[in-house]
Amino acid sequence: MNPIKRFPGRATAHVLVATSAIALLAGTQAVQAAGFYIKEQSVTGLGRAFAGESAIGEDASTIFFNPAGMTRLEGPEATAGVHLLIPRADLENRGSTATVRTPAGALTRPVGGNDGGNPYDPTPVPNAYFAYPLMDRDLWVGLGVSAPFGLANKYDANWFGRYDSIETDLLTLNIAPSVAYRVNDWISIGGGIDIQYADAKLTNAVFTGTGPDIISKVEGDDWTFGYNVGVMFEPIPTTRIGIHYRSQVEHTLDGDVQLSRAGTTFNTSPGTADLNLPDIIAVGVAHELTPKLTLMAEYNWYGWSNFEEIRVKRPGLPDQVVGQNYEDTFSLAIGAQYELNDAWTVRGGFQYDETPTVDNFRSTRTPDADRYWLSAGASYALSESFVVDVAYTHIIIDDADINTTQPGAVAALSTNTRAVSEGSVDIIAAALRYKF
């Protein structure tokens, strides 16, 4: 029997639901890879490429990077900032194909379509923090609101990689009540609870062999919890060391899979998928070489191997498992800042950021590779209470090869997306601090 003629029967719909449900997590987990964890949670930190961020304790954004740093603040402080991410990606078709397997053999043809255009629009990432001292500044409480994971990209609907992805949209919101305590003159401890919301939306085309493609749209969301703890040492008056741990956050996304063809929806099914965000260990150092010049370094480790596999559960149907083979990674940053006078402080830094994606699993949803950050920033004290922070970063991304296979509408159909990607990211950021 010709498998195409069975479409769009019930068996075909079940195959598509399974495929699309797996895509829910496959897309969200790989939304930005090295950039999937959005480090842009502090404008002062961005200006030095986040070197020494777990050790500096310069403003209330330390609530995100190491709550123990609140004990270094001079008094109650609030800060609100926004980072405008301007990513760019160019993908070149390297022989993408569609295959129909028949009793007589496999028939393979090229996949047509344009290059998709730049899939990214400029995206703002806001954050806000508030820190307040108790017990003569030995005990501190704080609250942070941030978006630590996420990305939005959208290719042209008829591009050559449409069977891998058309649209990816991931949003996270992290609310972090935090506390810090100064144990003595040289050690402080801190921690917080991460109350996190995740929302994902994905679309992609499904190859039918004849006629229009099927369009799969997947949506899911979830609330869950994590935690973070940190410690800050000051072994000598001019040197601080910070260590911070952010726990893995485990989401179970409840969602719907909607399938349509030629503008008509023919199937909607529920499903759940686990989204396990990586745990992160940060170690930073800040050394005051002179009263005005501070040198900093930071090492981060990311537990991306949490993504060894994706397991999707559907009511009344077997689990669907897809290997991902993500690898644990690290980033390393160095930087410095200099106080020009009572009003002006300037800073700069460099960071190497390793990607967890590996060949044969890398997706057009996240055409990622190793990244190199170049950053600069400045702060200006408008008064004793108000400080303005600005920063700029340019991120160079290595070229990345993409070679992935997607199932079609039935078992006899499949597509192979082959491409090479090159890209970069520019970030412009500004924040306002208020010291009570």
Secondary structure in CASP SS format (residue, H / E / C, confidence):
PFRMAT SS
TARGET T0000
AUTHOR 0000-0000-0000
METHOD secondary structure of the structure
MODEL  1
M C 1.00
N C 1.00
P H 1.00
I H 1.00
K H 1.00
R H 1.00
F C 1.00
P C 1.00
G C 1.00
R H 1.00
A H 1.00
T H 1.00
A H 1.00
H H 1.00
V H 1.00
L H 1.00
V H 1.00
A H 1.00
T H 1.00
S H 1.00
A H 1.00
I H 1.00
A H 1.00
L H 1.00
L H 1.00
A H 1.00
G H 1.00
T H 1.00
Q H 1.00
A C 1.00
V C 1.00
Q C 1.00
A H 1.00
A H 1.00
G H 1.00
F C 1.00
Y E 1.00
I C 1.00
K C 1.00
E C 1.00
Q C 1.00
S C 1.00
V H 1.00
T H 1.00
G H 1.00
L H 1.00
G H 1.00
R C 1.00
A C 1.00
F C 1.00
A C 1.00
G C 1.00
E H 1.00
S H 1.00
A H 1.00
I H 1.00
G C 1.00
E C 1.00
D C 1.00
A C 1.00
S C 1.00
T H 1.00
I H 1.00
F H 1.00
F H 1.00
N C 1.00
P H 1.00
A H 1.00
G H 1.00
M H 1.00
T H 1.00
R H 1.00
L C 1.00
E C 1.00
G C 1.00
P C 1.00
E E 1.00
A E 1.00
T E 1.00
A E 1.00
G E 1.00
V E 1.00
H E 1.00
L E 1.00
L E 1.00
I E 1.00
P E 1.00
R E 1.00
A E 1.00
D E 1.00
L E 1.00
E E 1.00
N E 1.00
R C 1.00
G C 1.00
S C 1.00
T E 1.00
A E 1.00
T E 1.00
V E 1.00
R E 1.00
T E 1.00
P C 1.00
A C 1.00
G E 1.00
A E 1.00
L E 1.00
T E 1.00
R E 1.00
P E 1.00
V C 1.00
G C 1.00
G C 1.00
N E 1.00
D C 1.00
G C 1.00
G C 1.00
N C 1.00
P C 1.00
Y E 1.00
D C 1.00
P C 1.00
T E 1.00
P E 1.00
V E 1.00
P E 1.00
N E 1.00
A E 1.00
Y E 1.00
F E 1.00
A E 1.00
Y E 1.00
P E 1.00
L E 1.00
M C 1.00
D C 1.00
R C 1.00
D C 1.00
L E 1.00
W E 1.00
V E 1.00
G E 1.00
L E 1.00
G E 1.00
V E 1.00
S E 1.00
A C 1.00
P C 1.00
F E 1.00
G E 1.00
L E 1.00
A E 1.00
N E 1.00
K E 1.00
Y C 1.00
D C 1.00
A C 1.00
N C 1.00
W E 1.00
F C 1.00
G C 1.00
R C 1.00
Y C 1.00
D C 1.00
S C 1.00
I C 1.00
E E 1.00
T E 1.00
D E 1.00
L E 1.00
L E 1.00
T E 1.00
L E 1.00
N E 1.00
I E 1.00
A E 1.00
P E 1.00
S E 1.00
V E 1.00
A E 1.00
Y E 1.00
R E 1.00
V E 1.00
N E 1.00
D C 1.00
W C 1.00
I E 1.00
S E 1.00
I E 1.00
G E 1.00
G E 1.00
G E 1.00
I E 1.00
D E 1.00
I E 1.00
Q E 1.00
Y E 1.00
A E 1.00
D E 1.00
A E 1.00
K E 1.00
L E 1.00
T E 1.00
N E 1.00
A E 1.00
V E 1.00
F C 1.00
T C 1.00
G C 1.00
T C 1.00
G C 1.00
P C 1.00
D C 1.00
I E 1.00
I E 1.00
S E 1.00
K E 1.00
V E 1.00
E E 1.00
G E 1.00
D E 1.00
D E 1.00
W E 1.00
T E 1.00
F E 1.00
G E 1.00
Y E 1.00
N E 1.00
V E 1.00
G E 1.00
V E 1.00
M E 1.00
F E 1.00
E E 1.00
P E 1.00
I E 1.00
P C 1.00
T C 1.00
T E 1.00
R E 1.00
I E 1.00
G E 1.00
I E 1.00
H E 1.00
Y E 1.00
R E 1.00
S C 1.00
Q C 1.00
V E 1.00
E E 1.00
H E 1.00
T E 1.00
L E 1.00
D E 1.00
G E 1.00
D E 1.00
V E 1.00
Q E 1.00
L E 1.00
S E 1.00
R E 1.00
A C 1.00
G C 1.00
T E 1.00
T E 1.00
F E 1.00
N E 1.00
T E 1.00
S E 1.00
P E 1.00
G E 1.00
T E 1.00
A E 1.00
D E 1.00
L E 1.00
N E 1.00
L E 1.00
P C 1.00
D C 1.00
I E 1.00
I E 1.00
A E 1.00
V E 1.00
G E 1.00
V E 1.00
A E 1.00
H E 1.00
E E 1.00
L C 1.00
T C 1.00
P C 1.00
K C 1.00
L E 1.00
T E 1.00
L E 1.00
M E 1.00
A E 1.00
E E 1.00
Y E 1.00
N E 1.00
W E 1.00
Y E 1.00
G C 1.00
W H 1.00
S H 1.00
N H 1.00
F H 1.00
E C 1.00
E E 1.00
I E 1.00
R E 1.00
V E 1.00
K E 1.00
R E 1.00
P C 1.00
G C 1.00
L E 1.00
P E 1.00
D E 1.00
Q E 1.00
V E 1.00
V E 1.00
G E 1.00
Q C 1.00
N C 1.00
Y C 1.00
E C 1.00
D C 1.00
T E 1.00
F E 1.00
S E 1.00
L E 1.00
A E 1.00
I E 1.00
G E 1.00
A E 1.00
Q E 1.00
Y E 1.00
E E 1.00
L C 1.00
N C 1.00
D C 1.00
A C 1.00
W E 1.00
T E 1.00
V E 1.00
R E 1.00
G E 1.00
G E 1.00
F E 1.00
Q E 1.00
Y E 1.00
D E 1.00
E C 1.00
T C 1.00
P C 1.00
T C 1.00
V C 1.00
D C 1.00
N C 1.00
F C 1.00
R C 1.00
S C 1.00
T C 1.00
R C 1.00
T C 1.00
P C 1.00
D C 1.00
A C 1.00
D C 1.00
R E 1.00
Y E 1.00
W E 1.00
L E 1.00
S E 1.00
A E 1.00
G E 1.00
A E 1.00
S E 1.00
Y E 1.00
A E 1.00
L C 1.00
S C 1.00
E C 1.00
S C 1.00
F E 1.00
V E 1.00
V E 1.00
D E 1.00
V E 1.00
A E 1.00
Y E 1.00
T E 1.00
H E 1.00
I E 1.00
I E 1.00
I E 1.00
D E 1.00
D E 1.00
A E 1.00
D E 1.00
I E 1.00
N E 1.00
T E 1.00
T E 1.00
Q E 1.00
P E 1.00
G C 1.00
A C 1.00
V C 1.00
A C 1.00
A C 1.00
L E 1.00
S E 1.00
T E 1.00
N E 1.00
T E 1.00
R E 1.00
A E 1.00
V E 1.00
S E 1.00
E E 1.00
G E 1.00
S E 1.00
V E 1.00
D E 1.00
I E 1.00
I E 1.00
A E 1.00
A E 1.00
A E 1.00
L E 1.00
R E 1.00
Y E 1.00
K E 1.00
F C 1.00
END
